[in-house]
Amino acid sequence: MDEETLLEIVKEYGVERPLFIIDHNKIRENYQRFNKNLPRVQAYYAIKANSEPAIIETLFKEGASFDVASIAEFLLVYDLIETWTKPESDFYIWDKIIFSNTIKPATTLKALKKYKPLVTYDNIDELHKIKKFCDTAGLILRLKVPDTGSMVEMGGKFGASPAEAVDLIKAAIDNGLNVEGLSFHVGSQCTNFRNYVDALVICSSIFKEIERYGLKIGRLDNGNKILDMGGGFPTSYTDEVPAFETLAEIINSELDRLFKGDYEIIAEPGRFIIGDAALNISRIQGRSRRDSKRFYYINDGVYHTFSGVVFDHCVYHFRTFSKDKDKGNIEVCTVAGPTCDSFDKISTSEQLPGELEIGDLLIADKVGAYTTASSTNFNGIPGAIIININT
Ligand SMILES: Cc1ncc(COP(=O)(O)O)c(C=O)c1O
């Protein structure tokens, strides 16, 4: 997004509230890059990364499917798709939505029952809950796989151990439920591509074991076994992130080696699709020197757009508009948020000009994922205005 466009947006919306600008050309570019490099894989965009309805619309038009984690997310996607597909209204739910939160409240399962959803599970108690409240569901067993080096690890909370897999599938079948396949998540922002290889090898050996035990799994409509590779595909926060093309090459060769025939491969990318497709503009509304260090207090913070500092283990960086770049020498500065919590510091080591003024603006790039999605209203301060461009 060039400065001229950004300044026009600033003129239109003002900067009393921070601005969160989503570039839909970039979303399309990311989705197409994913598709082109992983031709066997259908992307189910993980809307938890950013559930702005305009993003869902752009991706739906591109041919994406969706991963949801709550009944609210499910209904958001379902209702939108239903609107766009009317009057036919004939989309097949498993092709468009996966509910991949392995732990679901009973009320959610009851509400899902009429939709015959595709859901994940990873333990016996969840299986019994599904049997009781949503026996129309198709099941995917989520496995714990290595997540070494990923920015956000998943294995500590989710996934059955591979040793339990066959028993959990047998238990589902014995309960009269249908198991469609396996899933995993290598951890978010996974730059250790070995994790994907290990996960694919684990899944392949479990599919073989299932066959050896004579257990029948696969989609009810076409018999295909689903392999869901989850998310983790890294976005380009820094130059050091290895290229997606390299990862895709590794995955493709493992898919060809291990998953020939009646497998349907899906994935749930979140960050890769939206991470670098949005930026944030905030306003400096106070400044100070504390122990000679420059502090800028802006109108956005860790309780708002930059919630990823807390929940996503993410580091964000700031830059100025070019007209402000010579306002003092570059110094190591703290950029802090607007609330009364001293924890509300987005960065304590930003390289910025030391004499920016109250009213000047800061830009933070690549803030699309896990930011506004977990923004709060703490201190009664509203979050950023969401602006969609190039829709
Ligand atoms: C089950 C599941 N799928 C997909 C994702 C998206 O992951 P990412 O943003 O790393 O692609 C997440 C993220 O938390 C997840 O929990």
The ligand as an SDF file (V2000), in Angstrom:
LIG
                    3D

 16 16  0  0  0  0  0  0  0  0999 V2000
   -7.0530  -25.9850   14.4560 C   0  0  0  0  0  0  0  0  0  0  0  0
   -6.3620  -24.8330   13.8270 C   0  0  0  0  0  0  0  0  0  0  0  0
   -6.2830  -24.7910   12.4780 N   0  0  0  0  0  0  0  0  0  0  0  0
   -5.6850  -23.7660   11.8490 C   0  0  0  0  0  0  0  0  0  0  0  0
   -5.1370  -22.7120   12.5450 C   0  0  0  0  0  0  0  0  0  0  0  0
   -4.4810  -21.6080   11.7850 C   0  0  0  0  0  0  0  0  0  0  0  0
   -3.1310  -21.6640   11.9760 O   0  0  0  0  0  0  0  0  0  0  0  0
   -2.1440  -20.6870   11.1980 P   0  0  0  0  0  0  0  0  0  0  0  0
   -2.6180  -19.3120   11.3960 O   0  0  0  0  0  0  0  0  0  0  0  0
   -0.8230  -20.9860   11.7820 O   0  0  0  0  0  0  0  0  0  0  0  0
   -2.1830  -21.0710    9.7440 O   0  0  0  0  0  0  0  0  0  0  0  0
   -5.1650  -22.7430   13.9580 C   0  0  0  0  0  0  0  0  0  0  0  0
   -4.5470  -21.6540   14.7300 C   0  0  0  0  0  0  0  0  0  0  0  0
   -4.6340  -21.5640   15.9150 O   0  0  0  0  0  0  0  0  0  0  0  0
   -5.7980  -23.8160   14.6130 C   0  0  0  0  0  0  0  0  0  0  0  0
   -5.8880  -23.8870   15.9460 O   0  0  0  0  0  0  0  0  0  0  0  0
  1  2  1  0
  2  3  1  0
  2 15  2  0
  3  4  2  0
  4  5  1  0
  5  6  1  0
  5 12  2  0
  6  7  1  0
  7  8  1  0
  8  9  2  0
  8 10  1  0
  8 11  1  0
 12 13  1  0
 12 15  1  0
 13 14  2  0
 15 16  1  0
M  END
$$$$
